[in-house]
Amino acid sequence: MRISRIALLLGSAVACVAQSRDAMFDRLADRYYNEVVFRYSPEAGTQAGFHQYDALLASGARSEIQAQTAALRGFETEVAAFDAHGLSAFAAADRELLLSQIRGQLLEIESIRSWEKNPDLYSSGAASVIFVIMSRNYAPQAERLKSVVARERLIPRLFQSARENLSNPPRVYTEVALEQVPGIVGFFQSDVPAAFKQVTDQALVAEFHQSNQAVIDALQAYQTWLKDDLLPRSTGDFRIGAENYRKKLLYDEMVDTPLDRLLAIGYENLRHNQEWFRRVAGEIDPKRTPQQILEELESDHPAPEKLLDTFRGVLGGLREFIEQHHIITIPSTVPPIVEETPPFMRALTTASMDTPGPYENVAKEAFFNVTLPDTGWPAKDVEEYMEGFNRGTIISTAVHEVFPGHYMQFLWLKQVPTKVRKLSGCSSNAEGWAHYTEQMMLDEGYGNGDRKLRLGQLQDALLRNARFIVGIKMHTGQMTFDEAVEFFVKEGYQVRPVAEKEAKRGTSDPTYLVYTLGKLQILKLREDYKKKKGAQFSLQEFHDSFIKQGTPPIKIVRRAMLGDDSPVL
């Protein structure tokens, strides 16, 4: 009895020490978010649900970026020096995650330097910092409008910084910025005023009209500068290079697999999915080629004006299937709002999920954004674009963005216990999970074996396979932009408008391999977890255990679920 009592007391003492050490680390993390993240990106505070930052905006000035770099360096030293011994396993993983995030930010600022190369960061950024205030009713309209006015007054300085910072950007970056600006101007001319039309304080409304017009004027002047001044001298290189690519994967995703090995893995999965696609097409009609089957599949799409309603109709059936087949626990009955993509996001995305921050306690709306074809496009372009929203890809997109993809991650994030896990994640987890669910749902029987749905899922998988290969090869000098477009068409089975948009995105999003990268890591983890659990394995328990970790790198999730540091791939 005495030995048991001593062991119990020792165990309690160890637990108390761990709790104390965890609390010390949590205070360090709090300081990092307050002194670095929210100070230099106040809109991130707004997005997270900390509305004391709503009236603030970083200037983008070089001096401010230098101050941010110094602050990051200070916290890198402090977090690295914080001894992980005595921390709980969860907090030790948070320390590792925070340190990687800091190093990833430093890599971006000091080596990749998008702030010197990408003019769209400034113009689209001007819209996003206002959209995050107007999109959710977390406070009365008048109160939020005051914050909008305060931020809008700071936006012209952002464009001054753009002129000071931008130096020989890649031509494609300037072209994308020019493509986006008219929609952003329209956003400030129409969308922002419409969002606050119920405000009755005439003095405040007058202030808003003044600040809003100043932003419109600044945007239009920026557009002229981009076209007449910056575009002719936009001869820079968008490639980040092999060493930066390797470091970005290491810091952002905690993946240290050599790039040549990653390319081999990417090609292997591409060929696997192409063969699977050909086999399924043959099951539909062995007398026609896979390309003919694909063309028929692509022609099966709704009219543009019915696209949003089509998505709305799909979501209810997905939720019901998840519940009936015990796929994953759904923490809330509230569905997301399906709406058209905001103007400043339309040039580079076809669909996305916009969820409230984990600390948002009032406005809990989540938006499933879908990009409609431009009303000014010729009929041929509209038809070609809508082929990318065929019946099969509509299902896989709804699965990816909503049930059980990104929206499910958001619903579970509220239950994650620490600020680091709530605010810091990685794309190979977030996007990998959403991409994994596209295949998993059909594997579990959604669609009753409809082969055309499987073709749609595989077409989306091939899109992500192409991103995997294009991202690495473009940024390491092994593929040109035009070759990337052709790769999406021929190897990724994508229509040309989608291929062109995807290649453009790849120039400024080098590691958009994260979709397939994460999916392959999750599939491996599932098999390893199944071996560990044996007859006790449950798919729902696996999914619940995975998603409750938040969205850290899969390396951290593997350690939590398997108890080891076995390879992620």
BAROFI-528464 format. One record per residue (C-alpha): residue number from 1; x, y, z. Coordinates in pm, 1 decimal, m for minus. Each point is the difference from the previous one (the first is absolute). Layout:
N
{rec NUM,{X,Y,Z}}
...
***
This chain:
569
{rec 1,{0.0,0.0,0.0}}
{rec 2,{284.0,238.2,91.1}}
{rec 3,{173.2,m58.9,m336.5}}
{rec 4,{m327.2,62.5,m186.1}}
{rec 5,{m54.3,319.8,195.4}}
{rec 6,{351.5,125.2,m80.6}}
{rec 7,{m49.1,m81.9,m368.0}}
{rec 8,{m329.4,185.4,2.2}}
{rec 9,{159.2,303.7,162.0}}
{rec 10,{289.7,m5.0,m247.8}}
{rec 11,{m241.9,m27.3,m288.2}}
{rec 12,{m196.2,298.7,129.5}}
{rec 13,{319.9,200.0,41.7}}
{rec 14,{108.7,m75.9,m358.3}}
{rec 15,{m345.3,100.2,m127.9}}
{rec 16,{17.0,327.6,194.1}}
{rec 17,{344.8,77.4,m140.8}}
{rec 18,{m125.5,m71.4,m353.0}}
{rec 19,{m299.9,225.1,54.2}}
{rec 20,{226.4,277.2,129.5}}
{rec 21,{240.9,m34.6,m291.9}}
{rec 22,{m291.9,m11.4,m244.6}}
{rec 23,{m137.5,323.0,149.2}}
{rec 24,{342.4,164.7,m39.8}}
{rec 25,{13.6,m99.3,m363.8}}
{rec 26,{m357.9,116.4,m57.7}}
{rec 27,{100.1,343.8,131.7}}
{rec 28,{294.8,5.5,m240.3}}
{rec 29,{m231.9,m92.3,m287.3}}
{rec 30,{m245.3,273.4,104.6}}
{rec 31,{279.6,254.6,m18.5}}
{rec 32,{98.6,m121.4,m345.9}}
{rec 33,{m351.0,42.0,m138.6}}
{rec 34,{m51.8,338.6,165.4}}
{rec 35,{345.1,147.3,m69.9}}
{rec 36,{62.2,m143.3,m346.7}}
{rec 37,{m295.6,m160.7,m176.8}}
{rec 38,{m276.4,244.5,89.6}}
{rec 39,{228.2,302.3,22.8}}
{rec 40,{129.0,m38.1,m355.2}}
{rec 41,{m315.7,m163.3,m143.0}}
{rec 42,{m292.3,156.1,190.9}}
{rec 43,{m246.3,m151.8,m248.1}}
{rec 44,{111.1,m340.8,129.3}}
{rec 45,{m120.1,111.4,342.2}}
{rec 46,{m335.4,100.4,m147.8}}
{rec 47,{m27.4,m334.3,m179.9}}
{rec 48,{82.6,m189.3,317.9}}
{rec 49,{m274.6,184.2,190.2}}
{rec 50,{209.9,254.9,192.3}}
{rec 51,{m176.6,319.4,m98.5}}
{rec 52,{226.7,241.9,184.7}}
{rec 53,{206.2,m12.2,m320.6}}
{rec 54,{m284.0,99.0,m234.5}}
{rec 55,{102.1,364.6,m43.8}}
{rec 56,{366.8,m78.5,m64.7}}
{rec 57,{192.8,m79.5,m317.2}}
{rec 58,{366.1,m63.2,m71.9}}
{rec 59,{156.9,255.8,m231.8}}
{rec 60,{210.0,m247.3,m199.4}}
{rec 61,{291.9,242.3,26.4}}
{rec 62,{350.3,m145.4,m23.4}}
{rec 63,{82.7,132.2,348.3}}
{rec 64,{m300.5,m182.4,140.9}}
{rec 65,{98.4,m322.1,m176.5}}
{rec 66,{349.0,34.8,148.2}}
{rec 67,{m151.3,44.2,346.8}}
{rec 68,{m215.4,m307.7,m54.5}}
{rec 69,{309.1,m198.3,m102.4}}
{rec 70,{183.3,107.0,314.6}}
{rec 71,{m297.9,m98.3,215.5}}
{rec 72,{m17.2,m340.5,m169.5}}
{rec 73,{372.1,m51.9,56.5}}
{rec 74,{m44.4,79.9,368.1}}
{rec 75,{m281.2,m249.7,41.3}}
{rec 76,{185.7,m262.8,m200.9}}
{rec 77,{281.0,20.3,256.5}}
{rec 78,{m241.5,m0.1,293.0}}
{rec 79,{m211.5,m295.9,m117.3}}
{rec 80,{306.8,m201.6,m98.7}}
{rec 81,{149.0,61.3,346.8}}
{rec 82,{m319.0,m107.5,178.2}}
{rec 83,{85.3,m348.7,127.5}}
{rec 84,{m255.2,m254.9,m121.3}}
{rec 85,{77.3,m229.1,294.4}}
{rec 86,{m281.4,10.1,252.5}}
{rec 87,{m261.8,107.5,m254.6}}
{rec 88,{m297.3,m222.3,m68.9}}
{rec 89,{12.6,m180.4,m335.2}}
{rec 90,{m262.8,239.3,m141.5}}
{rec 91,{190.0,313.0,112.0}}
{rec 92,{334.3,m140.2,m121.6}}
{rec 93,{m157.0,m45.7,m342.5}}
{rec 94,{m137.2,356.8,19.3}}
{rec 95,{353.4,126.3,68.2}}
{rec 96,{127.7,m185.2,m306.2}}
{rec 97,{m288.4,134.0,m209.2}}
{rec 98,{53.2,359.9,113.6}}
{rec 99,{372.8,m12.9,m70.5}}
{rec 100,{m62.7,m133.8,m350.9}}
{rec 101,{m258.5,270.5,m65.1}}
{rec 102,{242.9,274.3,104.5}}
{rec 103,{272.1,m140.7,m225.4}}
{rec 104,{m245.6,m25.9,m287.2}}
{rec 105,{m91.5,367.3,42.3}}
{rec 106,{366.0,98.2,1.5}}
{rec 107,{62.4,m203.2,m314.8}}
{rec 108,{m285.8,180.1,m174.6}}
{rec 109,{110.6,348.0,103.5}}
{rec 110,{376.4,m36.1,m41.7}}
{rec 111,{45.5,m251.2,m282.9}}
{rec 112,{m319.4,m43.5,m206.3}}
{rec 113,{m89.1,370.2,41.7}}
{rec 114,{m349.6,7.2,m150.5}}
{rec 115,{m40.1,349.3,144.6}}
{rec 116,{255.9,117.5,m258.3}}
{rec 117,{m137.0,m205.7,m288.0}}
{rec 118,{m377.4,m35.2,10.9}}
{rec 119,{m213.1,312.6,m61.0}}
{rec 120,{m321.6,m197.1,54.1}}
{rec 121,{87.0,m40.1,368.5}}
{rec 122,{m67.6,371.2,44.7}}
{rec 123,{m316.0,43.3,m208.3}}
{rec 124,{m171.9,m324.3,99.5}}
{rec 125,{122.0,58.9,353.8}}
{rec 126,{m180.5,335.0,6.8}}
{rec 127,{m327.4,m178.0,m76.4}}
{rec 128,{50.5,m291.8,238.0}}
{rec 129,{68.7,221.4,304.1}}
{rec 130,{m337.8,168.2,m53.5}}
{rec 131,{m185.5,m316.7,m97.3}}
{rec 132,{93.1,m164.4,329.9}}
{rec 133,{m185.2,280.9,184.3}}
{rec 134,{m306.3,23.9,m224.9}}
{rec 135,{m62.8,m369.8,m62.0}}
{rec 136,{m122.1,m91.9,348.9}}
{rec 137,{m240.4,173.2,238.8}}
{rec 138,{214.7,m30.8,312.7}}
{rec 139,{m96.9,357.1,100.5}}
{rec 140,{m263.9,257.4,m105.7}}
{rec 141,{47.3,139.5,m349.9}}
{rec 142,{88.4,347.0,127.3}}
{rec 143,{271.3,m135.5,228.0}}
{rec 144,{152.3,m207.8,m277.5}}
{rec 145,{m24.9,290.6,m243.8}}
{rec 146,{213.9,209.7,236.3}}
{rec 147,{267.0,m269.7,m24.0}}
{rec 148,{m34.1,m5.6,m379.0}}
{rec 149,{51.8,376.8,m14.7}}
{rec 150,{305.7,m25.8,224.7}}
{rec 151,{154.5,m271.1,m216.2}}
{rec 152,{m92.3,165.8,m328.5}}
{rec 153,{182.7,314.7,106.9}}
{rec 154,{316.4,m210.1,31.1}}
{rec 155,{m31.6,m179.6,m336.1}}
{rec 156,{148.7,276.2,m223.7}}
{rec 157,{323.1,m35.7,201.3}}
{rec 158,{0.5,m368.3,m98.0}}
{rec 159,{13.0,95.0,m368.5}}
{rec 160,{278.7,246.9,68.5}}
{rec 161,{194.0,m289.0,157.0}}
{rec 162,{m72.9,m212.2,m306.6}}
{rec 163,{162.5,261.0,m223.9}}
{rec 164,{298.9,16.8,235.3}}
{rec 165,{39.1,m376.5,45.0}}
{rec 166,{m77.8,m160.6,m334.9}}
{rec 167,{314.2,m62.9,m200.7}}
{rec 168,{6.1,m186.0,m331.1}}
{rec 169,{m292.5,m238.4,65.4}}
{rec 170,{m73.6,m293.6,m230.1}}
{rec 171,{m223.4,111.6,m286.0}}
{rec 172,{m266.3,m258.2,90.6}}
{rec 173,{m31.2,152.8,349.1}}
{rec 174,{m67.9,345.5,m140.2}}
{rec 175,{m243.0,m143.2,m256.2}}
{rec 176,{m194.6,m179.9,275.6}}
{rec 177,{m12.4,319.7,204.1}}
{rec 178,{m136.1,190.9,m299.6}}
{rec 179,{m255.6,m274.6,m58.9}}
{rec 180,{m119.1,28.9,359.3}}
{rec 181,{m10.9,378.3,46.9}}
{rec 182,{m326.2,74.2,m189.9}}
{rec 183,{m187.2,m248.9,218.2}}
{rec 184,{156.5,152.3,310.7}}
{rec 185,{m103.9,350.8,m107.7}}
{rec 186,{m351.2,m134.2,m54.0}}
{rec 187,{12.2,m154.3,346.1}}
{rec 188,{62.7,340.3,158.3}}
{rec 189,{m246.7,174.8,m229.4}}
{rec 190,{m289.3,m240.1,57.8}}
{rec 191,{52.2,m276.6,254.2}}
{rec 192,{140.4,200.7,289.1}}
{rec 193,{m267.2,274.6,m8.9}}
{rec 194,{m273.7,m264.1,m32.6}}
{rec 195,{127.2,m178.6,311.0}}
{rec 196,{m58.6,310.3,213.5}}
{rec 197,{m311.4,146.9,m160.9}}
{rec 198,{m199.2,m22.5,324.8}}
{rec 199,{228.2,239.2,189.3}}
{rec 200,{m198.6,313.6,88.3}}
{rec 201,{276.8,214.3,150.7}}
{rec 202,{37.8,249.5,m283.7}}
{rec 203,{327.7,143.0,128.2}}
{rec 204,{149.9,m349.1,7.0}}
{rec 205,{m140.1,m76.8,m345.5}}
{rec 206,{158.9,319.5,m132.6}}
{rec 207,{335.3,m101.7,151.2}}
{rec 208,{m36.6,m339.4,m164.3}}
{rec 209,{m75.6,144.1,m343.2}}
{rec 210,{313.1,213.4,28.3}}
{rec 211,{229.3,m283.8,112.0}}
{rec 212,{m152.9,m245.8,m245.2}}
{rec 213,{43.5,236.6,m295.0}}
{rec 214,{359.8,55.6,103.4}}
{rec 215,{58.3,m375.6,m21.1}}
{rec 216,{m167.5,m15.8,m342.7}}
{rec 217,{216.0,288.9,m120.5}}
{rec 218,{311.8,m169.6,138.2}}
{rec 219,{m90.9,m328.0,m169.1}}
{rec 220,{m60.9,166.6,m334.4}}
{rec 221,{329.4,188.6,25.8}}
{rec 222,{170.0,m329.1,92.0}}
{rec 223,{m156.5,m165.3,m304.2}}
{rec 224,{138.9,272.8,m225.0}}
{rec 225,{342.0,m32.1,162.8}}
{rec 226,{m4.7,m378.9,m41.5}}
{rec 227,{m86.8,27.5,m368.8}}
{rec 228,{214.7,294.4,m104.0}}
{rec 229,{298.2,m26.8,233.2}}
{rec 230,{38.4,m341.2,163.0}}
{rec 231,{m115.0,m233.2,m279.1}}
{rec 232,{262.2,114.0,m256.2}}
{rec 233,{275.8,m68.4,255.1}}
{rec 234,{m149.2,m324.2,136.8}}
{rec 235,{271.5,m236.1,m118.7}}
{rec 236,{76.1,m178.5,327.5}}
{rec 237,{4.2,m372.2,72.9}}
{rec 238,{m284.3,m156.5,197.3}}
{rec 239,{201.4,m313.2,82.6}}
{rec 240,{102.5,m28.7,365.8}}
{rec 241,{272.0,m260.1,m69.9}}
{rec 242,{65.5,m347.2,134.0}}
{rec 243,{155.7,104.2,331.9}}
{rec 244,{m283.0,237.6,93.3}}
{rec 245,{m249.5,m264.2,m111.1}}
{rec 246,{162.0,m261.5,221.7}}
{rec 247,{2.3,236.0,299.7}}
{rec 248,{m359.4,109.2,m59.5}}
{rec 249,{m117.1,m362.2,11.1}}
{rec 250,{206.9,m62.6,311.5}}
{rec 251,{m124.0,305.1,191.6}}
{rec 252,{m360.2,16.3,m123.1}}
{rec 253,{m78.8,m373.3,m23.4}}
{rec 254,{279.3,m170.8,201.9}}
{rec 255,{77.3,m212.3,m306.6}}
{rec 256,{368.9,m66.4,m64.7}}
{rec 257,{m34.9,m247.0,m288.5}}
{rec 258,{249.5,90.3,m278.0}}
{rec 259,{m158.8,176.0,m298.2}}
{rec 260,{99.0,m268.8,m249.6}}
{rec 261,{m165.7,m262.2,219.3}}
{rec 262,{m311.2,218.6,30.6}}
{rec 263,{m16.8,30.1,m378.1}}
{rec 264,{21.8,m378.3,m33.5}}
{rec 265,{m283.5,m38.4,252.5}}
{rec 266,{m204.9,261.5,m188.3}}
{rec 267,{44.5,m170.1,m336.6}}
{rec 268,{m80.9,m340.1,149.9}}
{rec 269,{m330.8,125.6,136.8}}
{rec 270,{m76.1,186.0,m323.7}}
{rec 271,{43.7,m319.0,m204.9}}
{rec 272,{m204.7,m198.3,251.6}}
{rec 273,{m291.4,244.5,m27.6}}
{rec 274,{24.7,20.5,m379.4}}
{rec 275,{m21.1,m378.2,m23.5}}
{rec 276,{m290.1,m2.4,245.1}}
{rec 277,{m172.4,265.6,m213.5}}
{rec 278,{46.3,m208.9,m316.3}}
{rec 279,{m135.1,m309.9,174.7}}
{rec 280,{m311.6,178.6,126.8}}
{rec 281,{m60.8,158.1,m342.9}}
{rec 282,{16.6,m347.7,m153.2}}
{rec 283,{m259.5,m123.7,248.0}}
{rec 284,{m234.0,279.9,m109.6}}
{rec 285,{41.8,m69.2,m371.5}}
{rec 286,{283.1,m219.9,m133.8}}
{rec 287,{m76.4,110.1,m356.9}}
{rec 288,{104.6,359.9,61.3}}
{rec 289,{332.7,149.5,99.6}}
{rec 290,{55.3,144.2,348.3}}
{rec 291,{20.1,345.5,m160.4}}
{rec 292,{m344.7,m46.7,m157.0}}
{rec 293,{m141.2,m112.5,335.1}}
{rec 294,{160.6,301.6,167.1}}
{rec 295,{m153.6,236.4,m257.1}}
{rec 296,{m341.9,m148.6,68.9}}
{rec 297,{57.9,35.8,372.2}}
{rec 298,{106.6,362.6,m39.7}}
{rec 299,{m312.9,84.0,m198.3}}
{rec 300,{m219.1,m115.6,292.5}}
{rec 301,{m4.2,325.3,196.7}}
{rec 302,{m264.0,249.6,118.7}}
{rec 303,{m57.9,339.2,m159.7}}
{rec 304,{213.7,272.7,163.5}}
{rec 305,{m302.5,157.8,168.7}}
{rec 306,{m89.1,m335.0,160.1}}
{rec 307,{348.0,m88.3,124.8}}
{rec 308,{m38.4,139.9,351.8}}
{rec 309,{m336.5,m171.6,50.2}}
{rec 310,{148.1,m326.2,m127.5}}
{rec 311,{267.7,16.5,266.8}}
{rec 312,{m259.5,81.5,266.1}}
{rec 313,{m195.6,m308.9,m97.3}}
{rec 314,{304.1,m226.2,23.9}}
{rec 315,{101.4,97.8,354.6}}
{rec 316,{m302.6,m147.7,178.5}}
{rec 317,{52.9,m341.4,m155.8}}
{rec 318,{368.7,0.3,95.0}}
{rec 319,{m77.9,72.5,362.9}}
{rec 320,{m263.6,m272.8,14.5}}
{rec 321,{240.9,m255.6,m147.8}}
{rec 322,{271.2,89.0,252.5}}
{rec 323,{m236.8,m48.1,290.5}}
{rec 324,{m153.5,m325.0,m128.4}}
{rec 325,{335.3,m159.4,m86.7}}
{rec 326,{188.2,117.5,310.9}}
{rec 327,{271.0,178.5,m195.9}}
{rec 328,{83.0,268.8,258.2}}
{rec 329,{m171.7,175.1,289.5}}
{rec 330,{m164.0,325.8,m113.9}}
{rec 331,{14.7,254.5,287.5}}
{rec 332,{m263.6,242.7,m132.4}}
{rec 333,{m323.8,m3.7,m198.5}}
{rec 334,{60.9,348.0,m150.6}}
{rec 335,{86.3,m15.2,m374.5}}
{rec 336,{224.4,251.5,m178.1}}
{rec 337,{m140.3,275.3,m221.4}}
{rec 338,{51.5,m65.1,m371.5}}
{rec 339,{82.8,321.4,m188.2}}
{rec 340,{196.2,139.1,m293.1}}
{rec 341,{373.6,46.8,52.8}}
{rec 342,{94.2,358.7,100.7}}
{rec 343,{141.1,199.2,m294.8}}
{rec 344,{356.7,23.9,129.1}}
{rec 345,{30.6,m381.0,12.8}}
{rec 346,{m146.6,m92.1,m338.8}}
{rec 347,{310.3,5.4,m217.7}}
{rec 348,{175.3,m284.6,179.6}}
{rec 349,{m267.9,m220.0,158.3}}
{rec 350,{m310.3,m187.0,m116.1}}
{rec 351,{m131.3,m101.5,344.0}}
{rec 352,{102.7,57.7,362.3}}
{rec 353,{m119.4,m17.6,360.4}}
{rec 354,{6.3,315.4,213.9}}
{rec 355,{m58.3,m77.7,368.6}}
{rec 356,{m7.6,227.1,305.7}}
{rec 357,{304.3,4.7,221.8}}
{rec 358,{26.7,m239.0,294.3}}
{rec 359,{m43.6,286.6,248.1}}
{rec 360,{m303.3,152.8,m173.8}}
{rec 361,{m279.5,m19.9,256.7}}
{rec 362,{m277.9,198.1,m167.9}}
{rec 363,{m9.0,m34.6,m378.6}}
{rec 364,{39.5,m368.3,m76.7}}
{rec 365,{m93.1,m0.3,m369.7}}
{rec 366,{217.1,m204.0,m232.1}}
{rec 367,{m3.5,62.9,m375.4}}
{rec 368,{42.8,m255.3,m277.1}}
{rec 369,{119.3,218.7,m289.5}}
{rec 370,{m51.1,m107.8,m360.7}}
{rec 371,{141.2,200.1,m293.9}}
{rec 372,{m253.5,47.0,m280.7}}
{rec 373,{105.7,71.6,m359.5}}
{rec 374,{30.6,368.3,m83.1}}
{rec 375,{m320.7,137.2,m151.7}}
{rec 376,{204.4,172.1,m270.4}}
{rec 377,{163.8,m317.6,m128.6}}
{rec 378,{m86.8,m140.4,m344.7}}
{rec 379,{m232.9,m301.9,7.6}}
{rec 380,{282.4,m234.6,m99.0}}
{rec 381,{212.7,108.3,297.5}}
{rec 382,{m295.9,m33.8,237.8}}
{rec 383,{m69.3,m354.4,m120.7}}
{rec 384,{365.2,m96.9,28.4}}
{rec 385,{17.5,139.3,353.5}}
{rec 386,{m320.9,m175.0,109.9}}
{rec 387,{138.9,m331.8,m121.5}}
{rec 388,{224.3,26.8,305.8}}
{rec 389,{m318.3,m7.8,211.5}}
{rec 390,{m138.4,m324.1,m137.2}}
{rec 391,{m210.0,m228.2,217.9}}
{rec 392,{297.0,m202.9,118.4}}
{rec 393,{219.6,295.5,92.3}}
{rec 394,{m292.6,177.1,169.3}}
{rec 395,{m22.1,m293.9,239.7}}
{rec 396,{373.7,m15.4,64.7}}
{rec 397,{14.8,378.2,46.5}}
{rec 398,{m286.9,m4.5,251.4}}
{rec 399,{166.4,m287.5,186.5}}
{rec 400,{335.9,182.0,m0.9}}
{rec 401,{m126.4,338.5,113.8}}
{rec 402,{m286.8,m96.6,229.9}}
{rec 403,{m96.5,m355.9,104.5}}
{rec 404,{223.6,m150.3,126.3}}
{rec 405,{280.7,230.5,m120.8}}
{rec 406,{96.8,351.9,105.3}}
{rec 407,{m328.3,90.3,167.7}}
{rec 408,{30.8,m306.6,222.1}}
{rec 409,{353.5,104.1,95.9}}
{rec 410,{m136.2,339.0,104.7}}
{rec 411,{m274.2,m157.8,211.4}}
{rec 412,{253.6,m213.0,186.5}}
{rec 413,{251.8,282.7,43.4}}
{rec 414,{m207.7,151.9,280.7}}
{rec 415,{84.4,m305.6,211.7}}
{rec 416,{377.8,23.9,m46.9}}
{rec 417,{140.2,102.1,342.0}}
{rec 418,{288.3,238.9,m81.9}}
{rec 419,{41.8,328.6,m183.8}}
{rec 420,{290.9,m137.5,m203.2}}
{rec 421,{m217.1,m281.3,m138.7}}
{rec 422,{m293.4,233.1,m57.6}}
{rec 423,{205.0,259.5,m189.5}}
{rec 424,{291.0,m193.7,m152.4}}
{rec 425,{m43.3,m286.0,m239.6}}
{rec 426,{139.1,m124.3,m325.6}}
{rec 427,{m143.3,m42.5,m346.6}}
{rec 428,{99.9,m363.5,m48.7}}
{rec 429,{m228.4,m82.6,293.2}}
{rec 430,{m285.3,239.0,m84.2}}
{rec 431,{1.1,m52.4,m376.9}}
{rec 432,{119.5,m358.3,27.6}}
{rec 433,{m298.2,m87.8,218.2}}
{rec 434,{m247.9,169.3,m233.5}}
{rec 435,{150.6,m175.1,m303.4}}
{rec 436,{13.0,m333.9,181.6}}
{rec 437,{m372.6,20.2,76.4}}
{rec 438,{m88.1,27.5,m372.0}}
{rec 439,{123.9,m353.3,m62.6}}
{rec 440,{m96.2,m136.0,341.3}}
{rec 441,{m368.6,93.3,m32.4}}
{rec 442,{m36.0,m192.8,m327.3}}
{rec 443,{203.2,m288.2,140.9}}
{rec 444,{m253.3,m17.4,284.8}}
{rec 445,{m292.7,m19.7,m241.9}}
{rec 446,{m120.3,354.8,m59.7}}
{rec 447,{m167.7,18.6,m339.9}}
{rec 448,{m83.1,m373.7,m2.0}}
{rec 449,{289.7,m86.0,m227.0}}
{rec 450,{m83.7,261.0,m268.0}}
{rec 451,{298.8,m31.7,m232.6}}
{rec 452,{m39.7,354.8,m128.1}}
{rec 453,{38.8,133.0,353.5}}
{rec 454,{318.4,m202.2,27.7}}
{rec 455,{123.7,154.9,m325.0}}
{rec 456,{m70.6,345.8,141.0}}
{rec 457,{190.6,m83.9,317.6}}
{rec 458,{289.6,m134.4,m203.3}}
{rec 459,{4.0,307.1,m222.8}}
{rec 460,{38.9,213.6,312.1}}
{rec 461,{268.5,m237.9,128.8}}
{rec 462,{186.8,38.3,m329.2}}
{rec 463,{m25.0,377.5,33.5}}
{rec 464,{173.6,m28.5,339.0}}
{rec 465,{253.8,m247.2,m143.1}}
{rec 466,{84.2,258.2,m266.2}}
{rec 467,{39.5,271.9,264.6}}
{rec 468,{238.8,m225.3,189.2}}
{rec 469,{230.1,m45.7,m297.7}}
{rec 470,{m39.6,346.9,m153.1}}
{rec 471,{73.0,176.9,329.8}}
{rec 472,{331.2,m178.0,48.7}}
{rec 473,{109.0,9.4,m363.0}}
{rec 474,{m92.6,362.7,m73.3}}
{rec 475,{172.8,131.9,310.6}}
{rec 476,{314.4,m207.6,m45.3}}
{rec 477,{42.1,99.9,m364.0}}
{rec 478,{m108.8,m330.0,m155.0}}
{rec 479,{m321.4,128.3,m162.2}}
{rec 480,{m111.8,325.5,m161.6}}
{rec 481,{m335.1,168.2,54.0}}
{rec 482,{m127.1,m108.5,m344.1}}
{rec 483,{113.6,m355.8,64.0}}
{rec 484,{m189.2,11.4,330.3}}
{rec 485,{m322.3,97.1,m180.2}}
{rec 486,{41.9,m290.2,m242.0}}
{rec 487,{75.7,m237.5,287.6}}
{rec 488,{m330.3,87.6,170.1}}
{rec 489,{m185.1,m61.9,m328.1}}
{rec 490,{170.8,m320.7,m115.4}}
{rec 491,{101.9,m168.9,324.7}}
{rec 492,{m248.4,157.6,240.4}}
{rec 493,{m301.9,m36.6,m235.5}}
{rec 494,{m105.3,363.6,55.5}}
{rec 495,{m175.6,239.1,m237.1}}
{rec 496,{227.8,279.6,m120.9}}
{rec 497,{m152.0,292.3,199.5}}
{rec 498,{50.7,m199.9,320.0}}
{rec 499,{349.9,m99.7,m112.1}}
{rec 500,{97.5,362.5,m59.7}}
{rec 501,{m139.0,110.1,336.3}}
{rec 502,{179.2,m285.9,173.4}}
{rec 503,{333.9,78.5,m162.3}}
{rec 504,{m37.0,366.9,99.3}}
{rec 505,{m75.4,m101.2,355.4}}
{rec 506,{305.6,m223.0,6.9}}
{rec 507,{231.9,290.8,m73.5}}
{rec 508,{m89.3,165.0,332.8}}
{rec 509,{m104.7,m311.2,197.0}}
{rec 510,{304.6,m223.8,m47.1}}
{rec 511,{m96.1,m268.5,249.8}}
{rec 512,{m351.9,m67.2,m123.0}}
{rec 513,{112.5,m360.6,m7.5}}
{rec 514,{m139.2,m7.2,356.9}}
{rec 515,{m331.4,m154.4,m113.2}}
{rec 516,{146.8,m326.5,m127.3}}
{rec 517,{288.6,13.9,247.3}}
{rec 518,{m240.0,13.9,294.4}}
{rec 519,{m240.4,m256.1,m143.7}}
{rec 520,{279.4,m255.1,m45.4}}
{rec 521,{123.0,63.7,355.4}}
{rec 522,{m351.1,m51.0,140.5}}
{rec 523,{m53.9,m322.1,m196.3}}
{rec 524,{327.8,m134.9,136.2}}
{rec 525,{m91.2,106.8,353.0}}
{rec 526,{m339.1,m172.4,m32.2}}
{rec 527,{162.9,m327.8,m105.9}}
{rec 528,{256.5,21.4,280.6}}
{rec 529,{m273.6,83.5,252.6}}
{rec 530,{m211.8,m289.4,m125.6}}
{rec 531,{292.8,m238.5,56.1}}
{rec 532,{45.3,136.7,351.4}}
{rec 533,{m369.5,m29.6,90.6}}
{rec 534,{m67.0,m331.9,m174.7}}
{rec 535,{m356.8,m118.1,54.8}}
{rec 536,{m68.3,311.3,210.9}}
{rec 537,{49.1,233.2,m299.4}}
{rec 538,{m295.1,229.3,m75.8}}
{rec 539,{1.6,246.5,m288.3}}
{rec 540,{m204.8,252.5,198.4}}
{rec 541,{233.8,m28.8,299.1}}
{rec 542,{301.2,46.0,m230.5}}
{rec 543,{m151.8,310.9,m157.8}}
{rec 544,{m104.7,144.3,337.7}}
{rec 545,{345.6,m65.1,146.4}}
{rec 546,{168.8,156.7,m301.4}}
{rec 547,{m209.0,314.4,m26.2}}
{rec 548,{m0.9,81.0,373.1}}
{rec 549,{373.6,73.0,m25.2}}
{rec 550,{m69.0,317.4,m199.9}}
{rec 551,{197.7,44.3,m321.2}}
{rec 552,{366.6,m40.9,96.1}}
{rec 553,{241.8,m184.1,m230.0}}
{rec 554,{m83.6,m370.3,m36.8}}
{rec 555,{330.8,m77.4,171.6}}
{rec 556,{m147.9,139.9,322.6}}
{rec 557,{m332.0,m182.0,m47.7}}
{rec 558,{180.1,m331.2,m61.2}}
{rec 559,{194.1,41.1,321.9}}
{rec 560,{m321.5,66.4,194.5}}
{rec 561,{m191.7,m292.8,m153.6}}
{rec 562,{275.7,m259.3,m41.6}}
{rec 563,{243.9,101.7,273.0}}
{rec 564,{302.7,7.2,m230.4}}
{rec 565,{183.5,203.2,m265.0}}
{rec 566,{m37.7,m252.2,m282.2}}
{rec 567,{24.4,134.2,m359.3}}
{rec 568,{m289.9,210.9,m124.2}}
{rec 569,{27.9,m129.5,m359.4}}
***
